Amino acid sequence: MGRLLIISNRLPYTIDRSGEDIVVRQSSGGLVSAIKSCLERTRAQSDHFTAQIWMGSLDASKEDWKILNDMDALESDFSIEPVFVDKEIYDAYYNGFANSILWPLFHYFPSLVEYKKEYFQAYKLVNQAFADALNKIYQPGDVIWVHDYQLMALPQLFRQYQPDAAIGFFLHIPFPSYELFRLLPSEWRQYILLGLLGADLIGFHTHDYVQHFIQSVKMLLRVETQYNSIYYNDRIIKADLFPIGIDYRKFRDAITDEAVVTICTRLEEKFYDKKLIFSVDRLDYTKGLDHRLKSFEEFLERYPEWRGKVVFIFNVVPSRKVIPAYVDRKRKIEEQVSTINGRFSSLDWQPLIYRFNHLSFEELCALYQTADVALITPLRDGMNLVAKEYVASCIDKGVLILSELTGAASELSEAILVNPTDSEEVATSINTALTMPLTEQRYRLSYMQKRLAEYDVKKWINDFLDQLAFVKGEQDKLKV
Ligand code: G6P
């Protein structure tokens, strides 16, 4: 039995310093919430590993990190290994290559990609810095699990140090079709694909993403593949499908949590005669927020009978604030919100409640439980855990309207699936959701809940790690 080393760009904490005060906040995004839950769960059932370590970059100084560590302010289910990177290089890697090249391209926004050589250089430097940091703590027998698009070169860079290491990689965003992927300059795309092939097992959320990856490997590297196996450098590498789950129990337990119940009661008292629609997303162009608002406006236009009777609680969480493509969105969305409120509000009713802030876990659960409808309509999303969390939280009512362009749509087929660019379809679906009989709501929920309970985050981690052990075993047989 060895240790589990999880490596992701983002650690579970974001540290903000204002003057003398240091504030520690849980980071947002699907990756952090999933890994955090899975580390808590594996520790609780501690059968697999002797220790769990999470390595990632930290947006704080070494001094602040030391203060926090001394204060014992962090969790104890796992230990944290921060990687400190020079600020300028980190910016070009994170805001540049990761979020102005890979993120838009992999989410089918090629026109937003900024092809800058210095971004690529920074990506290489930071991935190398992670490989060096990992090599310092690595011990034979450790299992390495690298996460997401910010660290796609790390598996190969680390394998150069430790040829026999067990390395898994999981991509939390879509892998785009070959036609999109090939837009990257040839040196960059080779570097990324070869980087990934340093892993023994490469996981994706959906079957399509697996196929896209394998096709890119075949077309661009000309290596031999058979089904999901890739034969490269005398190694067999497996690419496979592992749709990420949520911590289902945690959301069910929240139903009886005192703090959550208090917020629910407040919401129910305030909106006792209204239907509630809810959404929560990071501020990101991939989330289709402007299309969503347009659809809601169209709904109010087409179905005037709902005016005064429905409120849309529209939560946006700040994200990647310095990237131009993100800055503009905020202004646009805020204009749309005030246009809709200005156009439809009466003296005692306002259709949209807009918040631009982080939500606590308790607030989030209370909103999930109270909302009659969740309107989750990204233009593209690797999985989308909000949709799953909403379904898990519903008690005896609730309708999910979900974009068919999310990974989650292939598992949540009892949701009302929509094309987010079709505002007429979305507007009609809102009306369908609001008028759906309770029996049908419960019936649809029960199917989805059963699936989510069975394939939860623990099952996801176990499946991935079991498969990794299996692939490693097969490779060892090849060597004999
Ligand atoms: C997505 C990505 C994660 C990322 C998260 C938040 O879920 O897949 O890798 O951590 O967004 O984005 P951020 O840029 O704040 O880390």
Residues whose N, C-alpha, C, O or C-beta is under 5 A from the ligand:
A	BS01	G6P	R10 S28 G29 G30 L31 D148 H172 I173
